[in-house]
C-alpha cells in the first residue's frame, strides 16, 4: 500500500501541483520553548499573555515539530486541504547553530509525508555557508565542500525517493537566494547529487533552470500581481500564493517589515486564483507555519480552518473529483486530541488510514466509537 501511495505522489498531474512551504523548526522542551516560539521574549511572559511570538495563535498551541502526533495532524490537514506535496525550509546537514535540529525535524516530516502519498522537496538556505563563515566556524574556502556534502546527502536519501518533487521527470531543488553559493558551489552540489533542476528566488540565475516567487512586503501586492510579466523568461516558473504578511519581528527586538493585508481572507483567495491563472509549473503557498511572519495558513484561534477551506475550494476548481470537504478537516484534529488523551492507537491508526485514503465517513465512524 505504501509503495502505491509513493508512486501516486510521484506522478506529475496535468494541472500545476499545489505545494505548501513548511518551517520544521519549532521546539517545545519541558521547561522552555525554542527560539521560533518566543524570539527574544521569555516563555513565561508569553504564556502569561496567552500567546506565542506571533500575532496569531496556533489552534493546537505551541508544538514541537518532532512530535509524531503533530506531524501526523499537519500532514493529514495538508492532504485534506488539497495539497499535492510540501517544500521544507531546509538548512542542510552542517553541524552549526540550530541546523541539526531543523534537519532532524525535516526528516521526520518527509517520512510521514511519504506515508500519506505527498510529494516532498526543499527550499534550501545556502546562507548556511555564509552564516558559518561569518561566525568563523568554517573557512571562506569551504563553500564547495559544503555544497558537495549537501549534494551527497540528497543523492543518498531524498532524491532516491519516488515522491521527491520532479519537473518533467527530473528532481528539482529550490533555493532562497542564491545568497552565498556561486557557480563552483552549485556545480559541486549538482554533481554530487547526480543532477537536479535548480530553482532560484525571484529570478533565474545562470546556474538555474527556473525561478520561484515569494511575497515582498516592501513592494506591496503589485509585486505579486506582476508575476506573469516578471517570470516570462524564467523557463520553469513557480508561482506563489499567501494569506498576508504581518510579522512579529519588531515585538521580538528585530527590524520588522511592512504589512500585507489579510483582507478577511481575500488576499489568499486572490493570490491563489492569480497563481493558478498564470499557468505556472507549480504553485507554492507561503506558508504553512511561519508564525513569526504571519504568513501561516495552519489553523489558528483567529482564523480557524478558513484558509484550508479556501485551498479546498481552489483545488476543487482544478480537480472536480477532489473528495475532501470543509467538515472533514475536523477529523485529523479529533485524531490528534484522542492521541494526546492516550486513546487506542490501533483504532486511531485505522481512522487515519481511512481518512487519508479519502474515506472520511469511515474515519468518522471509527472516531465516533472512541469519543462515546
C-alpha positions in Angstrom: 0.0 0.0 0.0 2.8 2.4 0.9 4.6 1.8 -2.4 1.3 2.6 -4.2 0.9 5.9 -2.3 4.5 6.9 -3.1 4.1 6.2 -6.8 0.9 8.2 -6.8 2.7 11.1 -5.2 5.5 10.9 -7.8 3.2 11.2 -10.8 3.0 14.7 -12.2 -0.5 15.9 -12.6 -1.7 17.7 -15.8 -2.5 20.8 -13.6 0.1 22.7 -11.7 0.8 20.9 -8.4 -0.1 22.7 -5.2 2.8 22.7 -2.8 2.9 24.1 0.7 6.0 25.6 2.3 6.7 24.3 5.8 9.0 25.5 8.6 10.1 22.4 10.5 11.9 24.3 13.2 9.6 24.6 16.3 10.7 23.2 19.6 8.9 22.7 22.9 11.0 21.5 25.8 9.8 20.7 29.3 10.9 23.9 30.8 11.2 26.2 27.8 10.3 26.8 24.1 12.6 27.0 21.2 13.5 30.4 19.6 10.8 30.4 17.0 8.0 30.3 19.6 9.5 33.1 21.7 12.2 35.1 19.8 13.8 37.3 22.4 11.0 37.0 25.0 10.5 34.5 27.7 8.2 31.6 27.6 6.7 32.6 31.0 5.9 36.1 29.7 4.3 34.9 26.5 2.3 32.2 28.2 1.0 34.7 30.7 -0.2 36.8 27.8 -1.8 33.7 26.2 0.3 33.8 23.1 3.5 32.9 21.2 5.9 35.2 19.4 3.3 35.9 16.7 0.2 38.0 16.1 -1.8 34.8 15.7 -2.1 31.7 17.9 -1.9 28.1 16.7 -5.1 26.2 17.2 -3.2 23.4 19.0 -1.0 25.7 20.9 2.8 25.8 20.8 4.1 22.5 19.5 7.3 20.6 18.7 7.9 19.9 15.0 9.3 16.5 16.0 6.2 15.4 17.9 4.8 12.5 15.8 1.2 13.4 16.7 1.7 16.9 15.5 3.4 15.8 12.2 0.5 13.3 11.6 -2.0 16.1 12.1 -0.2 18.5 9.9 0.2 16.0 7.1 -3.4 14.9 7.2 -4.6 18.6 7.2 -2.4 19.3 4.2 -3.8 16.3 2.3 -7.4 17.2 3.2 -6.8 20.8 2.1 -5.8 19.6 -1.3 -2.1 20.0 -1.4 -0.1 17.6 -3.6 3.1 18.0 -1.5 5.2 20.1 0.6 8.5 22.0 0.4 10.5 22.3 3.6 12.6 25.3 4.5 15.9 23.4 4.8 19.3 24.5 6.2 21.2 21.4 5.1 23.3 18.9 7.0 26.0 21.1 8.5 26.6 20.9 12.4 26.1 24.6 13.1 23.6 26.7 15.0 20.1 25.0 15.1 20.6 23.4 11.7 20.8 19.8 13.0 17.5 20.3 14.9 15.9 21.5 11.7 17.3 18.7 9.7 16.1 16.1 12.2 12.6 17.5 12.0 12.6 17.7 8.2 13.5 14.0 8.0 10.6 13.1 10.3 8.2 15.4 8.3 9.3 13.8 5.0 8.8 10.2 6.3 5.2 11.0 7.3 4.5 12.8 4.0 5.7 9.7 2.2 3.3 7.5 4.1 0.5 9.9 3.2 1.4 9.9 -0.5 2.5 13.5 -0.6 5.4 14.9 -2.7 8.4 16.2 -0.8 11.1 18.8 -1.7 13.2 21.6 -0.2 13.8 25.2 -0.5 17.4 25.2 0.5 19.0 28.0 2.5 22.5 28.5 1.1 23.0 31.2 3.6 24.0 28.3 6.0 27.6 28.6 4.5 27.6 32.4 4.8 26.4 32.3 8.4 29.0 29.7 9.4 31.8 31.6 7.5 30.8 35.0 9.1 31.0 33.4 12.6 34.4 31.9 12.0 33.0 28.3 12.1 34.3 27.5 8.6 36.9 29.0 6.3 35.9 31.2 3.3 37.2 28.4 1.0 34.8 25.8 2.3 31.8 26.6 0.2 32.5 23.9 -2.4 33.0 21.2 0.3 29.7 22.1 2.0 27.9 22.2 -1.3 29.3 18.8 -2.2 28.4 17.2 1.1 24.9 18.6 0.8 24.5 17.1 -2.7 25.9 13.8 -1.4 23.2 13.6 1.3 20.5 14.4 -1.3 21.7 11.7 -3.6 22.0 9.1 -0.8 18.5 9.6 0.5 15.8 12.1 -0.5 16.4 12.3 -4.3 16.1 8.5 -4.5 12.6 8.6 -3.1 9.9 8.2 -5.7 7.9 11.1 -4.1 10.6 13.7 -4.5 9.5 16.8 -6.3 10.2 16.4 -10.0 9.6 18.7 -13.0 9.4 16.9 -16.4 10.9 13.8 -14.8 13.9 15.4 -13.2 14.3 16.2 -9.5 14.0 19.9 -8.5 15.7 21.8 -5.7 14.7 25.4 -4.9 16.9 27.9 -3.0 16.2 31.1 -1.0 18.7 33.0 -3.0 21.3 32.3 -4.0 22.8 34.2 -1.1 26.2 32.6 -0.8 26.7 29.9 -3.5 28.0 30.7 -6.9 28.9 28.6 -10.0 31.6 26.4 -8.3 29.3 25.5 -5.4 26.3 24.8 -7.5 28.4 22.7 -9.9 29.7 20.7 -6.9 26.3 20.2 -5.4 24.6 19.2 -8.6 27.4 16.8 -9.5 27.4 15.1 -6.1 23.6 14.8 -6.2 23.5 13.3 -9.6 21.9 16.4 -11.1 18.8 18.4 -10.4 16.8 21.4 -11.7 17.8 24.4 -9.6 15.0 27.0 -8.9 16.2 30.4 -7.6 14.3 33.2 -5.9 12.6 36.0 -7.9 14.8 35.4 -10.9 16.5 32.7 -13.0 20.3 32.8 -12.4 22.8 31.4 -14.8 23.0 28.2 -12.7 19.3 27.7 -12.6 16.6 26.4 -14.8 13.8 28.5 -13.3 12.6 30.8 -10.6 10.1 30.9 -7.7 8.1 33.8 -6.4 7.7 35.0 -2.8 5.9 37.9 -1.2 8.0 41.1 -0.9 6.2 43.4 1.7 8.3 46.5 0.8 6.9 46.3 -2.8 3.3 45.7 -1.9 0.7 43.5 -3.6 1.6 44.9 -7.0 4.8 42.8 -6.9 2.8 39.6 -6.7 0.3 40.7 -9.4 3.2 41.4 -11.7 4.4 37.7 -11.5 3.3 36.7 -15.0 5.3 39.5 -16.6 8.3 39.2 -14.4 8.6 35.4 -14.9 8.1 35.3 -18.7 11.7 34.4 -19.4 12.4 32.2 -16.3 11.9 28.9 -18.0 10.4 26.9 -15.1 8.0 29.2 -13.2 6.9 28.6 -9.6 4.1 31.0 -8.6 3.3 31.9 -5.0 0.1 32.4 -3.1 -0.1 33.7 0.5 -2.7 34.9 3.0 -1.0 38.0 4.5 2.3 39.3 5.9 2.2 40.6 9.5 5.5 39.8 11.2 6.4 39.9 14.9 10.0 40.9 14.4 9.7 44.4 16.0 8.0 42.9 19.0 10.8 40.4 19.2 13.5 43.0 19.1 14.4 43.0 15.4 13.6 45.2 12.4 10.2 44.5 11.1 8.7 44.7 7.6 5.7 46.4 6.1 2.4 44.5 6.3 0.5 42.9 3.5 -3.3 42.7 4.4 -5.3 39.7 5.2 -8.4 41.4 3.9 -10.7 38.9 5.7 -9.2 36.1 3.6 -9.5 37.8 0.3 -5.7 38.1 -0.1 -5.2 34.3 0.0 -8.2 33.6 -2.3 -7.0 36.1 -4.9 -3.3 35.2 -4.8 -4.2 31.6 -5.1 -6.5 32.3 -8.0 -4.0 34.5 -9.8 -1.2 31.9 -9.3 -3.4 29.3 -10.9 -4.3 31.6 -13.8 -0.7 32.3 -14.5 -0.3 28.7 -15.7 3.0 28.0 -13.8 4.9 24.8 -13.4 3.9 24.6 -9.8 2.3 26.8 -7.1 3.9 27.2 -3.7 1.8 28.5 -0.8 3.8 30.7 1.6 3.4 29.3 4.2 2.1 26.5 6.3 3.5 27.8 9.6 5.8 30.8 9.5 4.0 32.2 12.6 6.6 34.9 13.1 6.0 36.4 9.7 2.3 35.9 10.0 2.0 34.1 6.6 0.7 30.8 8.1 -2.4 29.0 6.8 -2.1 26.4 9.6 -5.3 26.6 11.6 -5.2 29.3 14.3 -7.5 30.5 17.0 -8.1 33.7 15.0 -9.0 32.1 11.6 -9.8 28.5 12.4 -9.8 26.4 9.2 -10.6 29.3 6.9 -7.6 29.1 4.7 -7.6 25.3 4.4 -11.2 25.6 3.2 -10.1 28.2 0.7 -7.4 25.8 -0.5 -10.0 23.0 -0.9 -12.2 25.3 -3.0 -9.3 26.2 -5.3 -8.3 22.5 -5.6 -11.8 21.5 -6.4 -11.9 24.1 -9.3 -8.8 22.4 -10.7 -9.9 18.9 -9.9 -13.7 18.4 -9.6 -13.2 14.9 -8.3 -11.4 16.2 -5.2 -13.2 14.4 -2.3 -12.5 16.2 0.9 -14.9 18.8 2.3 -14.7 21.5 4.9 -16.3 19.3 7.6 -13.7 16.7 7.0 -11.0 19.0 8.4 -12.2 18.3 11.9 -11.3 14.6 11.7 -7.4 15.0 11.8 -7.9 17.3 14.8 -10.1 14.7 16.6 -7.4 12.0 16.0 -4.8 14.3 17.4 -6.7 15.1 20.5 -7.6 11.5 21.1 -3.9 10.5 20.8 -2.9 13.2 23.3 -5.6 11.8 25.6 -4.0 8.4 25.4 -6.8 6.6 23.5 -6.4 3.4 21.4 -3.5 3.8 19.0 -4.6 0.9 16.7 -8.1 2.3 16.2 -6.7 5.8 15.6 -4.3 4.3 13.0 -7.3 2.8 11.2 -9.1 6.1 11.3 -6.1 7.9 9.9 -5.5 5.5 7.1 -9.2 5.6 6.1 -9.1 9.4 6.2 -6.0 9.7 4.1 -7.5 7.2 1.6 -10.4 9.5 1.1 -12.9 7.5 3.2 -13.9 10.3 5.6 -17.2 8.7 6.6 -15.4 5.5 7.7 -12.9 7.5 9.7 -15.7 9.5 11.3 -17.5 6.2 12.3 -14.3 4.9 13.9 -13.8 8.1 15.8 -17.4 8.3 17.0 -16.9 4.9 18.7 -13.9 6.2 20.5 -15.4 9.5 21.5 -18.5 8.0 23.1 
